[in-house]
Amino acid sequence: MLTIALPKGALLKDSIAYFQRVGLNFEALLEPGNRQLQVLSQDGRARALLVRAQDVPVYVQYGQAQLGIVGYDVLREKNPHVAKLADLGFGQCRLSVAVKASSPYRSARDLPPHCRVASKFVRCADAFFQQLDLPVDIVPLYGSVELGPITGMAEAIVDLVSTGRTLKENGLVELEQIFSSTAYLIAHPRSYRLNLNGLGHYVPQLIGAIA
Amino acid sequence: MLTIALPKGALLKDSIAYFQRVGLNFEALLEPGNRQLQVLSQDGRARALLVRAQDVPVYVQYGQAQLGIVGYDVLREKNPHVAKLADLGFGQCRLSVAVKASSPYRSARDLPPHCRVASKFVRCADAFFQQLDLPVDIVPLYGSVELGPITGMAEAIVDLVSTGRTLKENGLVELEQIFSSTAYLIAHPRSYRLNLNGLGHYVPQLIGAIA
């Protein structure tokens, strides 16, 4: 049976609407109070796993799910061994460098060498500053990265920005965009190559159903 | 001013009660709908930062908070450069190896070499199996680790267990305990050594206030 890894959080609603276009209904996952992490599609022909966004490529890489939806930001940060089938266009956001609005910096190059940059995206942040030839000390955080500059722990942050509201509420401004991100359809490479678990049937339909 | 990093989640309520015993009231953080990540104590003499459990030692290591409360599990996994002042006794849980109840394994040594073990505690899991001299493939997950054995991705998991309810609900059984964990009071080493930010005043009182 086809198994699909779906990400909890911001991309879930659009991901479910997308699979609905090829006849796979996983709306049970959106019911308030749902605690199930696995559901069958309404027609019983496929299964969805509800997992953290960062775990989607893990399930797909190990072949426990043949398909998954995940943000480009996660693919850039983790570089998993999965087949990137298509950019789905939804879930638009950007990975950006931001600083306190009161700081004197107007571009990432203005940051002082060996300053601290707080981020959940340690590898992406590191690669960006290496490319600028600016040595910085990346402080890895799991949540509320905006607290870094507020508390004075870090001069800057590298974080995902969608509407910009969180930055604004915390007195931060965007200096520079590192890359923009949208949701991607990914597949387990071997299952995709060999058309296992109904991928030969569903993948052309899914590609055709991109809005 | 003394700044204290408090962990979101399971340890928060007991942590706030603990600081209340030395006259520092951070109950504002418990108000329903609170969105503030920084609050002053009611008497205005100290500040609390509300951060993810894994971020507590980061704020303390960099000295942005002079004190923090964090689970021993996080200290074991991250090994941060902080001073461990005291075991606070609350927040009891254990890091354990678990497998499907239907599996033939009755101890961690029974697991087949090169099997997969899913965990958020990658370093602790790795160290445990190295010590057993059992080579395993650790699959790093961020959430819902119990899905690993259920989907067949992993033969076992290494995860925190408190009541055991999540394991039971998912048809898993505990094989072996790796270590037990409770909340710890930690300090920024230099601030502690030099009695900065009122640590000379608060630390003896805090040690005396352990239940």
Chai-1 contact restraints between the chains, C-beta under 6 A:
chainA,res_idxA,chainB,res_idxB,connection_type,confidence,min_distance_angstrom,max_distance_angstrom,comment,restraint_id
A,L37,B,S144,contact,1.0,0.0,6.0,A-B,restraint_1
A,L37,B,L147,contact,1.0,0.0,6.0,A-B,restraint_2
A,R52,B,Y142,contact,1.0,0.0,6.0,A-B,restraint_3
A,R52,B,G143,contact,1.0,0.0,6.0,A-B,restraint_4
A,Q54,B,Y142,contact,1.0,0.0,6.0,A-B,restraint_5
A,D55,B,L141,contact,1.0,0.0,6.0,A-B,restraint_6
A,D55,B,Y142,contact,1.0,0.0,6.0,A-B,restraint_7
A,Y62,B,M153,contact,1.0,0.0,6.0,A-B,restraint_8
A,Q64,B,T151,contact,1.0,0.0,6.0,A-B,restraint_9
A,Q64,B,M153,contact,1.0,0.0,6.0,A-B,restraint_10
A,L141,B,D55,contact,1.0,0.0,6.0,A-B,restraint_11
A,Y142,B,R52,contact,1.0,0.0,6.0,A-B,restraint_12
A,Y142,B,Q54,contact,1.0,0.0,6.0,A-B,restraint_13
A,Y142,B,D55,contact,1.0,0.0,6.0,A-B,restraint_14
A,G143,B,R52,contact,1.0,0.0,6.0,A-B,restraint_15
A,S144,B,L37,contact,1.0,0.0,6.0,A-B,restraint_16
A,L147,B,L37,contact,1.0,0.0,6.0,A-B,restraint_17
A,T151,B,Q64,contact,1.0,0.0,6.0,A-B,restraint_18
A,M153,B,Y62,contact,1.0,0.0,6.0,A-B,restraint_19
A,M153,B,Q64,contact,1.0,0.0,6.0,A-B,restraint_20
